[in-house]
Amino acid sequence: MHKKLLIEQPSLVNRKGPILLHDNDPIYHFFKHLGNFLREKIFRNKEHAVNTFVEFVNSRTPDFYCNGVGTLAKRWKKCIEFNGNYFD
């Protein structure tokens, strides 16, 4: 990815500061499922909320996380192919 950016978008590689990709797809992947898991749960205290979150994280398979990250890589590639222009 870095080599391709260096060729096609050198200004991105040579800039100071972070490059922001406005793409909530993988984040959405995680939080969509977390929201469903937390639906209608009531927390008695902070410890109960933290324990429930840990339960959710531990209940997901490695494939769940790989799919979310894999989607991000595909969308990064698509962003480069479209020269940073909007795509859906």
PyMOL Python script that loads the backbone (N, CA, C, O; Angstrom):
from pymol import cmd

cmd.read_pdbstr("""\
ATOM      1  N   MET A   1       0.833  -1.172   0.000  1.00  0.00           N
ATOM      2  CA  MET A   1       0.000   0.000   0.000  1.00  0.00           C
ATOM      3  C   MET A   1       0.886   1.247   0.000  1.00  0.00           C
ATOM      4  O   MET A   1       0.618   2.192  -0.741  1.00  0.00           O
ATOM      5  N   HIS A   2       1.928   1.259   0.815  1.00  0.00           N
ATOM      6  CA  HIS A   2       2.808   2.426   0.900  1.00  0.00           C
ATOM      7  C   HIS A   2       3.486   2.699  -0.441  1.00  0.00           C
ATOM      8  O   HIS A   2       3.580   3.853  -0.859  1.00  0.00           O
ATOM      9  N   LYS A   3       3.962   1.645  -1.125  1.00  0.00           N
ATOM     10  CA  LYS A   3       4.620   1.823  -2.423  1.00  0.00           C
ATOM     11  C   LYS A   3       3.657   2.405  -3.452  1.00  0.00           C
ATOM     12  O   LYS A   3       4.019   3.293  -4.224  1.00  0.00           O
ATOM     13  N   LYS A   4       2.434   1.899  -3.453  1.00  0.00           N
ATOM     14  CA  LYS A   4       1.443   2.394  -4.406  1.00  0.00           C
ATOM     15  C   LYS A   4       1.101   3.854  -4.122  1.00  0.00           C
ATOM     16  O   LYS A   4       0.954   4.656  -5.044  1.00  0.00           O
ATOM     17  N   LEU A   5       0.977   4.192  -2.837  1.00  0.00           N
ATOM     18  CA  LEU A   5       0.717   5.582  -2.483  1.00  0.00           C
ATOM     19  C   LEU A   5       1.878   6.475  -2.901  1.00  0.00           C
ATOM     20  O   LEU A   5       1.664   7.590  -3.376  1.00  0.00           O
ATOM     21  N   LEU A   6       3.097   5.994  -2.727  1.00  0.00           N
ATOM     22  CA  LEU A   6       4.270   6.778  -3.094  1.00  0.00           C
ATOM     23  C   LEU A   6       4.264   7.124  -4.580  1.00  0.00           C
ATOM     24  O   LEU A   6       4.673   8.219  -4.968  1.00  0.00           O
ATOM     25  N   ILE A   7       3.802   6.195  -5.403  1.00  0.00           N
ATOM     26  CA  ILE A   7       3.747   6.408  -6.850  1.00  0.00           C
ATOM     27  C   ILE A   7       2.552   7.284  -7.237  1.00  0.00           C
ATOM     28  O   ILE A   7       2.692   8.244  -7.995  1.00  0.00           O
ATOM     29  N   GLU A   8       1.374   6.937  -6.703  1.00  0.00           N
ATOM     30  CA  GLU A   8       0.149   7.595  -7.165  1.00  0.00           C
ATOM     31  C   GLU A   8      -0.231   8.848  -6.386  1.00  0.00           C
ATOM     32  O   GLU A   8      -0.864   9.747  -6.941  1.00  0.00           O
ATOM     33  N   GLN A   9       0.137   8.923  -5.127  1.00  0.00           N
ATOM     34  CA  GLN A   9      -0.225  10.072  -4.303  1.00  0.00           C
ATOM     35  C   GLN A   9       0.950  10.469  -3.412  1.00  0.00           C
ATOM     36  O   GLN A   9       0.840  10.383  -2.189  1.00  0.00           O
ATOM     37  N   PRO A  10       2.086  10.907  -3.999  1.00  0.00           N
ATOM     38  CA  PRO A  10       3.263  11.221  -3.188  1.00  0.00           C
ATOM     39  C   PRO A  10       2.992  12.296  -2.135  1.00  0.00           C
ATOM     40  O   PRO A  10       3.641  12.311  -1.089  1.00  0.00           O
ATOM     41  N   SER A  11       2.048  13.185  -2.396  1.00  0.00           N
ATOM     42  CA  SER A  11       1.756  14.230  -1.414  1.00  0.00           C
ATOM     43  C   SER A  11       1.203  13.642  -0.119  1.00  0.00           C
ATOM     44  O   SER A  11       1.388  14.217   0.954  1.00  0.00           O
ATOM     45  N   LEU A  12       0.534  12.510  -0.215  1.00  0.00           N
ATOM     46  CA  LEU A  12       0.039  11.851   0.993  1.00  0.00           C
ATOM     47  C   LEU A  12       1.173  11.225   1.793  1.00  0.00           C
ATOM     48  O   LEU A  12       1.167  11.267   3.024  1.00  0.00           O
ATOM     49  N   VAL A  13       2.139  10.650   1.100  1.00  0.00           N
ATOM     50  CA  VAL A  13       3.244   9.968   1.760  1.00  0.00           C
ATOM     51  C   VAL A  13       4.195  10.975   2.386  1.00  0.00           C
ATOM     52  O   VAL A  13       4.720  10.736   3.473  1.00  0.00           O
ATOM     53  N   ASN A  14       4.421  12.080   1.724  1.00  0.00           N
ATOM     54  CA  ASN A  14       5.403  13.061   2.177  1.00  0.00           C
ATOM     55  C   ASN A  14       4.843  14.096   3.144  1.00  0.00           C
ATOM     56  O   ASN A  14       5.582  14.987   3.564  1.00  0.00           O
ATOM     57  N   ARG A  15       3.618  14.019   3.500  1.00  0.00           N
ATOM     58  CA  ARG A  15       3.011  15.012   4.379  1.00  0.00           C
ATOM     59  C   ARG A  15       3.320  14.729   5.839  1.00  0.00           C
ATOM     60  O   ARG A  15       3.674  13.609   6.207  1.00  0.00           O
ATOM     61  N   LYS A  16       3.184  15.739   6.651  1.00  0.00           N
ATOM     62  CA  LYS A  16       3.331  15.569   8.094  1.00  0.00           C
ATOM     63  C   LYS A  16       1.940  15.396   8.678  1.00  0.00           C
ATOM     64  O   LYS A  16       0.987  16.035   8.232  1.00  0.00           O
ATOM     65  N   GLY A  17       1.827  14.538   9.668  1.00  0.00           N
ATOM     66  CA  GLY A  17       0.545  14.320  10.318  1.00  0.00           C
ATOM     67  C   GLY A  17      -0.166  13.114   9.758  1.00  0.00           C
ATOM     68  O   GLY A  17       0.292  12.507   8.790  1.00  0.00           O
ATOM     69  N   PRO A  18      -1.280  12.764  10.363  1.00  0.00           N
ATOM     70  CA  PRO A  18      -2.009  11.555   9.967  1.00  0.00           C
ATOM     71  C   PRO A  18      -2.781  11.728   8.664  1.00  0.00           C
ATOM     72  O   PRO A  18      -3.125  12.840   8.261  1.00  0.00           O
ATOM     73  N   ILE A  19      -3.038  10.609   8.029  1.00  0.00           N
ATOM     74  CA  ILE A  19      -3.920  10.564   6.866  1.00  0.00           C
ATOM     75  C   ILE A  19      -5.238   9.992   7.374  1.00  0.00           C
ATOM     76  O   ILE A  19      -5.271   8.885   7.911  1.00  0.00           O
ATOM     77  N   LEU A  20      -6.298  10.728   7.209  1.00  0.00           N
ATOM     78  CA  LEU A  20      -7.589  10.273   7.701  1.00  0.00           C
ATOM     79  C   LEU A  20      -8.390   9.650   6.566  1.00  0.00           C
ATOM     80  O   LEU A  20      -8.543  10.236   5.494  1.00  0.00           O
ATOM     81  N   LEU A  21      -8.887   8.468   6.821  1.00  0.00           N
ATOM     82  CA  LEU A  21      -9.787   7.804   5.887  1.00  0.00           C
ATOM     83  C   LEU A  21     -11.160   7.811   6.535  1.00  0.00           C
ATOM     84  O   LEU A  21     -11.389   7.124   7.531  1.00  0.00           O
ATOM     85  N   HIS A  22     -12.053   8.573   5.979  1.00  0.00           N
ATOM     86  CA  HIS A  22     -13.391   8.681   6.539  1.00  0.00           C
ATOM     87  C   HIS A  22     -14.207   7.477   6.078  1.00  0.00           C
ATOM     88  O   HIS A  22     -14.927   7.528   5.081  1.00  0.00           O
ATOM     89  N   ASP A  23     -14.070   6.419   6.822  1.00  0.00           N
ATOM     90  CA  ASP A  23     -14.714   5.161   6.458  1.00  0.00           C
ATOM     91  C   ASP A  23     -15.085   4.452   7.748  1.00  0.00           C
ATOM     92  O   ASP A  23     -14.215   3.933   8.447  1.00  0.00           O
ATOM     93  N   ASN A  24     -16.337   4.428   8.057  1.00  0.00           N
ATOM     94  CA  ASN A  24     -16.754   3.805   9.308  1.00  0.00           C
ATOM     95  C   ASN A  24     -17.178   2.360   9.129  1.00  0.00           C
ATOM     96  O   ASN A  24     -17.744   1.770  10.049  1.00  0.00           O
ATOM     97  N   ASP A  25     -16.919   1.778   7.970  1.00  0.00           N
ATOM     98  CA  ASP A  25     -17.378   0.410   7.705  1.00  0.00           C
ATOM     99  C   ASP A  25     -16.868  -0.601   8.737  1.00  0.00           C
ATOM    100  O   ASP A  25     -17.691  -1.299   9.330  1.00  0.00           O
ATOM    101  N   PRO A  26     -15.535  -0.723   8.990  1.00  0.00           N
ATOM    102  CA  PRO A  26     -15.101  -1.716   9.956  1.00  0.00           C
ATOM    103  C   PRO A  26     -15.496  -1.362  11.376  1.00  0.00           C
ATOM    104  O   PRO A  26     -15.815  -2.234  12.185  1.00  0.00           O
ATOM    105  N   ILE A  27     -15.471  -0.083  11.664  1.00  0.00           N
ATOM    106  CA  ILE A  27     -15.944   0.333  12.996  1.00  0.00           C
ATOM    107  C   ILE A  27     -17.417  -0.035  13.106  1.00  0.00           C
ATOM    108  O   ILE A  27     -17.860  -0.562  14.127  1.00  0.00           O
ATOM    109  N   TYR A  28     -18.169   0.245  12.054  1.00  0.00           N
ATOM    110  CA  TYR A  28     -19.590  -0.089  12.048  1.00  0.00           C
ATOM    111  C   TYR A  28     -19.766  -1.585  12.259  1.00  0.00           C
ATOM    112  O   TYR A  28     -20.668  -2.005  12.984  1.00  0.00           O
ATOM    113  N   HIS A  29     -18.919  -2.390  11.638  1.00  0.00           N
ATOM    114  CA  HIS A  29     -18.976  -3.849  11.782  1.00  0.00           C
ATOM    115  C   HIS A  29     -18.945  -4.233  13.262  1.00  0.00           C
ATOM    116  O   HIS A  29     -19.767  -5.028  13.719  1.00  0.00           O
ATOM    117  N   PHE A  30     -17.999  -3.669  14.005  1.00  0.00           N
ATOM    118  CA  PHE A  30     -17.845  -3.996  15.424  1.00  0.00           C
ATOM    119  C   PHE A  30     -19.017  -3.461  16.236  1.00  0.00           C
ATOM    120  O   PHE A  30     -19.649  -4.201  16.990  1.00  0.00           O
ATOM    121  N   PHE A  31     -19.305  -2.158  16.077  1.00  0.00           N
ATOM    122  CA  PHE A  31     -20.313  -1.526  16.924  1.00  0.00           C
ATOM    123  C   PHE A  31     -21.732  -1.968  16.595  1.00  0.00           C
ATOM    124  O   PHE A  31     -22.600  -1.967  17.468  1.00  0.00           O
ATOM    125  N   LYS A  32     -21.974  -2.344  15.353  1.00  0.00           N
ATOM    126  CA  LYS A  32     -23.300  -2.865  15.008  1.00  0.00           C
ATOM    127  C   LYS A  32     -23.578  -4.120  15.822  1.00  0.00           C
ATOM    128  O   LYS A  32     -24.657  -4.272  16.394  1.00  0.00           O
ATOM    129  N   HIS A  33     -22.606  -5.012  15.872  1.00  0.00           N
ATOM    130  CA  HIS A  33     -22.783  -6.252  16.624  1.00  0.00           C
ATOM    131  C   HIS A  33     -22.784  -6.010  18.134  1.00  0.00           C
ATOM    132  O   HIS A  33     -23.530  -6.654  18.872  1.00  0.00           O
ATOM    133  N   LEU A  34     -21.944  -5.079  18.585  1.00  0.00           N
ATOM    134  CA  LEU A  34     -21.939  -4.736  20.003  1.00  0.00           C
ATOM    135  C   LEU A  34     -23.290  -4.158  20.408  1.00  0.00           C
ATOM    136  O   LEU A  34     -23.829  -4.512  21.457  1.00  0.00           O
ATOM    137  N   GLY A  35     -23.834  -3.276  19.587  1.00  0.00           N
ATOM    138  CA  GLY A  35     -25.150  -2.702  19.878  1.00  0.00           C
ATOM    139  C   GLY A  35     -26.227  -3.751  19.987  1.00  0.00           C
ATOM    140  O   GLY A  35     -27.076  -3.687  20.876  1.00  0.00           O
ATOM    141  N   ASN A  36     -26.200  -4.726  19.084  1.00  0.00           N
ATOM    142  CA  ASN A  36     -27.178  -5.819  19.147  1.00  0.00           C
ATOM    143  C   ASN A  36     -26.996  -6.641  20.419  1.00  0.00           C
ATOM    144  O   ASN A  36     -27.975  -7.048  21.045  1.00  0.00           O
ATOM    145  N   PHE A  37     -25.742  -6.883  20.799  1.00  0.00           N
ATOM    146  CA  PHE A  37     -25.434  -7.658  22.001  1.00  0.00           C
ATOM    147  C   PHE A  37     -25.915  -6.939  23.261  1.00  0.00           C
ATOM    148  O   PHE A  37     -26.380  -7.577  24.205  1.00  0.00           O
ATOM    149  N   LEU A  38     -25.801  -5.615  23.272  1.00  0.00           N
ATOM    150  CA  LEU A  38     -26.162  -4.834  24.454  1.00  0.00           C
ATOM    151  C   LEU A  38     -27.644  -4.474  24.518  1.00  0.00           C
ATOM    152  O   LEU A  38     -28.121  -3.965  25.532  1.00  0.00           O
ATOM    153  N   ARG A  39     -28.364  -4.739  23.439  1.00  0.00           N
ATOM    154  CA  ARG A  39     -29.777  -4.360  23.369  1.00  0.00           C
ATOM    155  C   ARG A  39     -30.556  -4.880  24.572  1.00  0.00           C
ATOM    156  O   ARG A  39     -30.493  -6.061  24.912  1.00  0.00           O
ATOM    157  N   GLU A  40     -31.276  -3.986  25.195  1.00  0.00           N
ATOM    158  CA  GLU A  40     -32.167  -4.257  26.322  1.00  0.00           C
ATOM    159  C   GLU A  40     -31.449  -4.736  27.591  1.00  0.00           C
ATOM    160  O   GLU A  40     -32.094  -5.238  28.511  1.00  0.00           O
ATOM    161  N   LYS A  41     -30.127  -4.586  27.644  1.00  0.00           N
ATOM    162  CA  LYS A  41     -29.405  -4.920  28.866  1.00  0.00           C
ATOM    163  C   LYS A  41     -29.406  -3.691  29.778  1.00  0.00           C
ATOM    164  O   LYS A  41     -29.322  -2.557  29.306  1.00  0.00           O
ATOM    165  N   ILE A  42     -29.498  -3.923  31.049  1.00  0.00           N
ATOM    166  CA  ILE A  42     -29.452  -2.854  32.040  1.00  0.00           C
ATOM    167  C   ILE A  42     -28.263  -3.126  32.943  1.00  0.00           C
ATOM    168  O   ILE A  42     -28.093  -4.242  33.435  1.00  0.00           O
ATOM    169  N   PHE A  43     -27.444  -2.115  33.160  1.00  0.00           N
ATOM    170  CA  PHE A  43     -26.235  -2.287  33.952  1.00  0.00           C
ATOM    171  C   PHE A  43     -26.434  -1.717  35.344  1.00  0.00           C
ATOM    172  O   PHE A  43     -26.870  -0.579  35.514  1.00  0.00           O
ATOM    173  N   ARG A  44     -26.111  -2.519  36.320  1.00  0.00           N
ATOM    174  CA  ARG A  44     -26.248  -2.118  37.720  1.00  0.00           C
ATOM    175  C   ARG A  44     -25.149  -1.150  38.142  1.00  0.00           C
ATOM    176  O   ARG A  44     -25.356  -0.298  39.006  1.00  0.00           O
ATOM    177  N   ASN A  45     -23.967  -1.291  37.518  1.00  0.00           N
ATOM    178  CA  ASN A  45     -22.828  -0.454  37.881  1.00  0.00           C
ATOM    179  C   ASN A  45     -21.784  -0.535  36.767  1.00  0.00           C
ATOM    180  O   ASN A  45     -21.960  -1.264  35.792  1.00  0.00           O
ATOM    181  N   LYS A  46     -20.690   0.225  36.925  1.00  0.00           N
ATOM    182  CA  LYS A  46     -19.644   0.257  35.918  1.00  0.00           C
ATOM    183  C   LYS A  46     -19.015  -1.115  35.721  1.00  0.00           C
ATOM    184  O   LYS A  46     -18.742  -1.515  34.590  1.00  0.00           O
ATOM    185  N   GLU A  47     -18.783  -1.836  36.808  1.00  0.00           N
ATOM    186  CA  GLU A  47     -18.168  -3.166  36.721  1.00  0.00           C
ATOM    187  C   GLU A  47     -19.024  -4.116  35.878  1.00  0.00           C
ATOM    188  O   GLU A  47     -18.493  -4.890  35.081  1.00  0.00           O
ATOM    189  N   HIS A  48     -20.319  -4.058  36.050  1.00  0.00           N
ATOM    190  CA  HIS A  48     -21.226  -4.900  35.265  1.00  0.00           C
ATOM    191  C   HIS A  48     -21.146  -4.534  33.784  1.00  0.00           C
ATOM    192  O   HIS A  48     -21.150  -5.415  32.925  1.00  0.00           O
ATOM    193  N   ALA A  49     -21.073  -3.242  33.486  1.00  0.00           N
ATOM    194  CA  ALA A  49     -20.960  -2.798  32.092  1.00  0.00           C
ATOM    195  C   ALA A  49     -19.642  -3.279  31.485  1.00  0.00           C
ATOM    196  O   ALA A  49     -19.629  -3.778  30.360  1.00  0.00           O
ATOM    197  N   VAL A  50     -18.547  -3.136  32.207  1.00  0.00           N
ATOM    198  CA  VAL A  50     -17.238  -3.574  31.716  1.00  0.00           C
ATOM    199  C   VAL A  50     -17.233  -5.085  31.505  1.00  0.00           C
ATOM    200  O   VAL A  50     -16.747  -5.566  30.482  1.00  0.00           O
ATOM    201  N   ASN A  51     -17.763  -5.823  32.450  1.00  0.00           N
ATOM    202  CA  ASN A  51     -17.808  -7.291  32.322  1.00  0.00           C
ATOM    203  C   ASN A  51     -18.638  -7.729  31.122  1.00  0.00           C
ATOM    204  O   ASN A  51     -18.292  -8.700  30.449  1.00  0.00           O
ATOM    205  N   THR A  52     -19.719  -7.027  30.853  1.00  0.00           N
ATOM    206  CA  THR A  52     -20.563  -7.357  29.705  1.00  0.00           C
ATOM    207  C   THR A  52     -19.819  -7.062  28.403  1.00  0.00           C
ATOM    208  O   THR A  52     -19.914  -7.830  27.446  1.00  0.00           O
ATOM    209  N   PHE A  53     -19.081  -5.956  28.364  1.00  0.00           N
ATOM    210  CA  PHE A  53     -18.285  -5.639  27.186  1.00  0.00           C
ATOM    211  C   PHE A  53     -17.225  -6.717  26.946  1.00  0.00           C
ATOM    212  O   PHE A  53     -17.043  -7.172  25.817  1.00  0.00           O
ATOM    213  N   VAL A  54     -16.537  -7.118  27.992  1.00  0.00           N
ATOM    214  CA  VAL A  54     -15.523  -8.170  27.879  1.00  0.00           C
ATOM    215  C   VAL A  54     -16.165  -9.471  27.412  1.00  0.00           C
ATOM    216  O   VAL A  54     -15.581 -10.200  26.610  1.00  0.00           O
ATOM    217  N   GLU A  55     -17.346  -9.760  27.905  1.00  0.00           N
ATOM    218  CA  GLU A  55     -18.079 -10.952  27.467  1.00  0.00           C
ATOM    219  C   GLU A  55     -18.346 -10.903  25.965  1.00  0.00           C
ATOM    220  O   GLU A  55     -18.196 -11.906  25.266  1.00  0.00           O
ATOM    221  N   PHE A  56     -18.744  -9.729  25.475  1.00  0.00           N
ATOM    222  CA  PHE A  56     -18.985  -9.581  24.044  1.00  0.00           C
ATOM    223  C   PHE A  56     -17.706  -9.825  23.251  1.00  0.00           C
ATOM    224  O   PHE A  56     -17.701 -10.610  22.303  1.00  0.00           O
ATOM    225  N   VAL A  57     -16.622  -9.154  23.638  1.00  0.00           N
ATOM    226  CA  VAL A  57     -15.351  -9.287  22.926  1.00  0.00           C
ATOM    227  C   VAL A  57     -14.910 -10.741  22.886  1.00  0.00           C
ATOM    228  O   VAL A  57     -14.464 -11.227  21.846  1.00  0.00           O
ATOM    229  N   ASN A  58     -15.029 -11.430  23.997  1.00  0.00           N
ATOM    230  CA  ASN A  58     -14.608 -12.832  24.070  1.00  0.00           C
ATOM    231  C   ASN A  58     -15.550 -13.783  23.328  1.00  0.00           C
ATOM    232  O   ASN A  58     -15.161 -14.899  22.984  1.00  0.00           O
ATOM    233  N   SER A  59     -16.777 -13.347  23.085  1.00  0.00           N
ATOM    234  CA  SER A  59     -17.744 -14.216  22.407  1.00  0.00           C
ATOM    235  C   SER A  59     -17.591 -14.218  20.888  1.00  0.00           C
ATOM    236  O   SER A  59     -18.166 -15.068  20.208  1.00  0.00           O
ATOM    237  N   ARG A  60     -16.824 -13.276  20.353  1.00  0.00           N
ATOM    238  CA  ARG A  60     -16.610 -13.199  18.907  1.00  0.00           C
ATOM    239  C   ARG A  60     -15.468 -14.116  18.497  1.00  0.00           C
ATOM    240  O   ARG A  60     -14.495 -14.278  19.234  1.00  0.00           O
ATOM    241  N   THR A  61     -15.592 -14.708  17.329  1.00  0.00           N
ATOM    242  CA  THR A  61     -14.539 -15.580  16.804  1.00  0.00           C
ATOM    243  C   THR A  61     -13.451 -14.731  16.147  1.00  0.00           C
ATOM    244  O   THR A  61     -13.689 -13.570  15.816  1.00  0.00           O
ATOM    245  N   PRO A  62     -12.265 -15.299  15.958  1.00  0.00           N
ATOM    246  CA  PRO A  62     -11.227 -14.560  15.231  1.00  0.00           C
ATOM    247  C   PRO A  62     -11.691 -14.122  13.838  1.00  0.00           C
ATOM    248  O   PRO A  62     -11.293 -13.059  13.360  1.00  0.00           O
ATOM    249  N   ASP A  63     -12.523 -14.928  13.191  1.00  0.00           N
ATOM    250  CA  ASP A  63     -13.035 -14.562  11.865  1.00  0.00           C
ATOM    251  C   ASP A  63     -13.844 -13.266  11.905  1.00  0.00           C
ATOM    252  O   ASP A  63     -13.816 -12.484  10.955  1.00  0.00           O
ATOM    253  N   PHE A  64     -14.555 -13.043  12.989  1.00  0.00           N
ATOM    254  CA  PHE A  64     -15.335 -11.813  13.135  1.00  0.00           C
ATOM    255  C   PHE A  64     -14.422 -10.595  13.000  1.00  0.00           C
ATOM    256  O   PHE A  64     -14.734  -9.658  12.266  1.00  0.00           O
ATOM    257  N   TYR A  65     -13.298 -10.614  13.707  1.00  0.00           N
ATOM    258  CA  TYR A  65     -12.365  -9.495  13.673  1.00  0.00           C
ATOM    259  C   TYR A  65     -11.636  -9.432  12.335  1.00  0.00           C
ATOM    260  O   TYR A  65     -11.410  -8.342  11.807  1.00  0.00           O
ATOM    261  N   CYS A  66     -11.268 -10.577  11.783  1.00  0.00           N
ATOM    262  CA  CYS A  66     -10.589 -10.613  10.476  1.00  0.00           C
ATOM    263  C   CYS A  66     -11.472 -10.034   9.381  1.00  0.00           C
ATOM    264  O   CYS A  66     -10.988  -9.304   8.516  1.00  0.00           O
ATOM    265  N   ASN A  67     -12.747 -10.348   9.411  1.00  0.00           N
ATOM    266  CA  ASN A  67     -13.664  -9.820   8.393  1.00  0.00           C
ATOM    267  C   ASN A  67     -13.746  -8.301   8.466  1.00  0.00           C
ATOM    268  O   ASN A  67     -13.755  -7.629   7.435  1.00  0.00           O
ATOM    269  N   GLY A  68     -13.807  -7.761   9.673  1.00  0.00           N
ATOM    270  CA  GLY A  68     -13.869  -6.308   9.827  1.00  0.00           C
ATOM    271  C   GLY A  68     -12.607  -5.634   9.329  1.00  0.00           C
ATOM    272  O   GLY A  68     -12.684  -4.622   8.632  1.00  0.00           O
ATOM    273  N   VAL A  69     -11.447  -6.174   9.673  1.00  0.00           N
ATOM    274  CA  VAL A  69     -10.173  -5.598   9.238  1.00  0.00           C
ATOM    275  C   VAL A  69      -9.979  -5.820   7.742  1.00  0.00           C
ATOM    276  O   VAL A  69      -9.472  -4.941   7.045  1.00  0.00           O
ATOM    277  N   GLY A  70     -10.380  -6.997   7.242  1.00  0.00           N
ATOM    278  CA  GLY A  70     -10.263  -7.290   5.809  1.00  0.00           C
ATOM    279  C   GLY A  70     -11.063  -6.314   4.962  1.00  0.00           C
ATOM    280  O   GLY A  70     -10.631  -5.912   3.882  1.00  0.00           O
ATOM    281  N   THR A  71     -12.214  -5.946   5.456  1.00  0.00           N
ATOM    282  CA  THR A  71     -13.039  -4.977   4.741  1.00  0.00           C
ATOM    283  C   THR A  71     -12.336  -3.632   4.666  1.00  0.00           C
ATOM    284  O   THR A  71     -12.413  -2.947   3.646  1.00  0.00           O
ATOM    285  N   LEU A  72     -11.650  -3.247   5.738  1.00  0.00           N
ATOM    286  CA  LEU A  72     -10.926  -1.986   5.735  1.00  0.00           C
ATOM    287  C   LEU A  72      -9.846  -1.974   4.662  1.00  0.00           C
ATOM    288  O   LEU A  72      -9.708  -0.990   3.935  1.00  0.00           O
ATOM    289  N   ALA A  73      -9.080  -3.053   4.555  1.00  0.00           N
ATOM    290  CA  ALA A  73      -8.018  -3.127   3.548  1.00  0.00           C
ATOM    291  C   ALA A  73      -8.593  -3.014   2.135  1.00  0.00           C
ATOM    292  O   ALA A  73      -8.018  -2.337   1.284  1.00  0.00           O
ATOM    293  N   LYS A  74      -9.711  -3.667   1.888  1.00  0.00           N
ATOM    294  CA  LYS A  74     -10.342  -3.585   0.568  1.00  0.00           C
ATOM    295  C   LYS A  74     -10.784  -2.158   0.262  1.00  0.00           C
ATOM    296  O   LYS A  74     -10.644  -1.686  -0.866  1.00  0.00           O
ATOM    297  N   ARG A  75     -11.314  -1.479   1.266  1.00  0.00           N
ATOM    298  CA  ARG A  75     -11.792  -0.114   1.051  1.00  0.00           C
ATOM    299  C   ARG A  75     -10.629   0.856   0.890  1.00  0.00           C
ATOM    300  O   ARG A  75     -10.749   1.833   0.151  1.00  0.00           O
ATOM    301  N   TRP A  76      -9.497   0.611   1.568  1.00  0.00           N
ATOM    302  CA  TRP A  76      -8.303   1.426   1.354  1.00  0.00           C
ATOM    303  C   TRP A  76      -7.862   1.324  -0.100  1.00  0.00           C
ATOM    304  O   TRP A  76      -7.555   2.330  -0.740  1.00  0.00           O
ATOM    305  N   LYS A  77      -7.835   0.098  -0.614  1.00  0.00           N
ATOM    306  CA  LYS A  77      -7.424  -0.124  -1.994  1.00  0.00           C
ATOM    307  C   LYS A  77      -8.359   0.609  -2.948  1.00  0.00           C
ATOM    308  O   LYS A  77      -7.913   1.241  -3.906  1.00  0.00           O
ATOM    309  N   LYS A  78      -9.646   0.518  -2.680  1.00  0.00           N
ATOM    310  CA  LYS A  78     -10.628   1.183  -3.524  1.00  0.00           C
ATOM    311  C   LYS A  78     -10.440   2.701  -3.471  1.00  0.00           C
ATOM    312  O   LYS A  78     -10.584   3.385  -4.485  1.00  0.00           O
ATOM    313  N   CYS A  79     -10.120   3.215  -2.297  1.00  0.00           N
ATOM    314  CA  CYS A  79      -9.878   4.651  -2.145  1.00  0.00           C
ATOM    315  C   CYS A  79      -8.709   5.087  -3.020  1.00  0.00           C
ATOM    316  O   CYS A  79      -8.771   6.140  -3.654  1.00  0.00           O
ATOM    317  N   ILE A  80      -7.654   4.295  -3.062  1.00  0.00           N
ATOM    318  CA  ILE A  80      -6.496   4.606  -3.893  1.00  0.00           C
ATOM    319  C   ILE A  80      -6.870   4.540  -5.368  1.00  0.00           C
ATOM    320  O   ILE A  80      -6.485   5.411  -6.148  1.00  0.00           O
ATOM    321  N   GLU A  81      -7.623   3.500  -5.756  1.00  0.00           N
ATOM    322  CA  GLU A  81      -8.024   3.353  -7.159  1.00  0.00           C
ATOM    323  C   GLU A  81      -8.873   4.523  -7.635  1.00  0.00           C
ATOM    324  O   GLU A  81      -8.832   4.881  -8.812  1.00  0.00           O
ATOM    325  N   PHE A  82      -9.646   5.124  -6.726  1.00  0.00           N
ATOM    326  CA  PHE A  82     -10.504   6.249  -7.104  1.00  0.00           C
ATOM    327  C   PHE A  82      -9.847   7.592  -6.791  1.00  0.00           C
ATOM    328  O   PHE A  82     -10.503   8.633  -6.779  1.00  0.00           O
ATOM    329  N   ASN A  83      -8.520   7.544  -6.536  1.00  0.00           N
ATOM    330  CA  ASN A  83      -7.748   8.760  -6.242  1.00  0.00           C
ATOM    331  C   ASN A  83      -8.348   9.580  -5.109  1.00  0.00           C
ATOM    332  O   ASN A  83      -8.318  10.810  -5.139  1.00  0.00           O
ATOM    333  N   GLY A  84      -8.884   8.902  -4.124  1.00  0.00           N
ATOM    334  CA  GLY A  84      -9.422   9.581  -2.949  1.00  0.00           C
ATOM    335  C   GLY A  84     -10.801  10.160  -3.130  1.00  0.00           C
ATOM    336  O   GLY A  84     -11.341  10.767  -2.206  1.00  0.00           O
ATOM    337  N   ASN A  85     -11.390   9.986  -4.310  1.00  0.00           N
ATOM    338  CA  ASN A  85     -12.735  10.497  -4.552  1.00  0.00           C
ATOM    339  C   ASN A  85     -13.763   9.622  -3.862  1.00  0.00           C
ATOM    340  O   ASN A  85     -13.490   8.476  -3.507  1.00  0.00           O
ATOM    341  N   TYR A  86     -14.940  10.175  -3.680  1.00  0.00           N
ATOM    342  CA  TYR A  86     -16.020   9.452  -3.013  1.00  0.00           C
ATOM    343  C   TYR A  86     -16.438   8.224  -3.810  1.00  0.00           C
ATOM    344  O   TYR A  86     -16.516   8.263  -5.038  1.00  0.00           O
ATOM    345  N   PHE A  87     -16.700   7.159  -3.114  1.00  0.00           N
ATOM    346  CA  PHE A  87     -17.278   5.960  -3.712  1.00  0.00           C
ATOM    347  C   PHE A  87     -18.174   5.323  -2.685  1.00  0.00           C
ATOM    348  O   PHE A  87     -18.051   5.599  -1.491  1.00  0.00           O
ATOM    349  N   ASP A  88     -19.068   4.482  -3.129  1.00  0.00           N
ATOM    350  CA  ASP A  88     -19.990   3.831  -2.203  1.00  0.00           C
ATOM    351  C   ASP A  88     -19.846   2.345  -2.268  1.00  0.00           C
ATOM    352  O   ASP A  88     -20.544   1.625  -1.554  1.00  0.00           O
TER     353      ASP A  88
END
""", "prot")
cmd.dss("prot")
cmd.show_as("cartoon", "prot")
cmd.util.cbc("prot")
cmd.orient("prot")
